[in-house]
Amino acid sequence: MKSILRGLRYGRLIRRVYTRRFAKYGSHPAGIFWSNEHRQLSRFKILLDQILFVQPKGTVSVADVGCGYGAMLYFIRENRAYDRLVYSGYDINPTLIKACKNDARLPSKRFHVGDRPLTAIDFSVMSGTYNMAVTSDVKHWEEYFLGCLRSCWRYSRKGMVFNLLCAEQSHISDGGLYYANVHRIRAYCKANFGITRVVREPRLPSDVAFMITRV
Ligand SMILES: C[S@@+](CC[C@H](N)C(=O)[O-])C[C@H]1O[C@@H](n2cnc3c(N)ncnc32)[C@H](O)[C@@H]1O
């Protein structure tokens, strides 16, 4: 019961933090706490390339959970390599989903408020979704976001790929950023979901991607 109430409170706080930030910067990487566009897009590439690697042929449906203002869909459309992906976007924040729906260049029907896919898709993908913690209690934050992963997993027919900031010891920084211990998260995903590969990119040394596939 306590963890349910905590999850609801975190949801409210997450919405408030991102709504304020978005009001200040709008549909721009800074509007959702990314330091620059290059790093935002590099993360998309790492995650989406993993999906294409494990599913080398045919169309693949992806749910972008924590889609922000829809930047991943722009990225997919601008890169022919991702033609095979059928996109849907979800975000816990109605303000951001409204921004996606009101963006004439984006297909409004593809975006929904939520913290998990509404229907079964091939892969859930989350970029930066769980980076901004709204508590200083790392144990509670991990309990919360692992619960979110479990919800997404239930709707992911083939797998799930997400990134986290990482550090030797899991902690929440003074600025509220969550840093994960890679071994712990990998062990959790392996025990609760499926085969879990850790993907590192030397140009993003604090970032780690986790690619989980069903057997
Ligand atoms: C750092 S932004 C990244 C946005 C987008 N993935 C990108 O890279 O452009 C994190 C986004 O995740 C959303 N978010 C945070 N927690 C979430 C959750 N549990 N479920 C769904 N969305 C969430 C926030 O509202 C925010 O839009």
The ligand as a MOL file (V3000), in Angstrom:
LIG
                    3D

  0  0  0     0  0            999 V3000
M  V30 BEGIN CTAB
M  V30 COUNTS 27 29 0 0 0
M  V30 BEGIN ATOM
M  V30 1 C 14.5380 13.2530 -19.8570 0
M  V30 2 S 12.9380 13.2550 -20.5750 0 CHG=1
M  V30 3 C 13.2760 12.2960 -22.0440 0
M  V30 4 C 12.2310 12.4770 -23.1060 0
M  V30 5 C 12.4990 11.6840 -24.3930 0
M  V30 6 N 12.6650 10.2650 -24.1180 0
M  V30 7 C 13.7020 12.2210 -25.1190 0
M  V30 8 O 14.7850 11.6650 -24.9410 0
M  V30 9 O 13.5560 13.2240 -25.8290 0 CHG=-1
M  V30 10 C 12.0140 12.0890 -19.5960 0
M  V30 11 C 10.5520 11.9940 -19.9810 0
M  V30 12 O 10.0050 10.8500 -19.3400 0
M  V30 13 C 8.7340 11.1780 -18.7990 0
M  V30 14 N 8.5390 10.2620 -17.6720 0
M  V30 15 C 9.1520 10.2690 -16.4730 0
M  V30 16 N 8.7720 9.2180 -15.7490 0
M  V30 17 C 7.8920 8.5320 -16.5110 0
M  V30 18 C 7.1580 7.3330 -16.3240 0
M  V30 19 N 7.2460 6.6370 -15.1980 0
M  V30 20 N 6.3630 6.8960 -17.3240 0
M  V30 21 C 6.2450 7.6060 -18.4810 0
M  V30 22 N 6.9140 8.7480 -18.7140 0
M  V30 23 C 7.7350 9.1920 -17.7410 0
M  V30 24 C 8.8320 12.6400 -18.4170 0
M  V30 25 O 7.5710 13.2440 -18.3290 0
M  V30 26 C 9.7100 13.1740 -19.5620 0
M  V30 27 O 8.9200 13.5800 -20.6390 0
M  V30 END ATOM
M  V30 BEGIN BOND
M  V30 1 1 1 2
M  V30 2 1 2 3
M  V30 3 1 2 10
M  V30 4 1 3 4
M  V30 5 1 4 5
M  V30 6 1 5 6
M  V30 7 1 5 7
M  V30 8 2 7 8
M  V30 9 1 7 9
M  V30 10 1 10 11
M  V30 11 1 11 12
M  V30 12 1 11 26
M  V30 13 1 12 13
M  V30 14 1 13 14
M  V30 15 1 13 24
M  V30 16 1 14 15
M  V30 17 1 14 23
M  V30 18 2 15 16
M  V30 19 1 16 17
M  V30 20 1 17 18
M  V30 21 2 17 23
M  V30 22 1 18 19
M  V30 23 2 18 20
M  V30 24 1 20 21
M  V30 25 2 21 22
M  V30 26 1 22 23
M  V30 27 1 24 25
M  V30 28 1 24 26
M  V30 29 1 26 27
M  V30 END BOND
M  V30 END CTAB
M  END
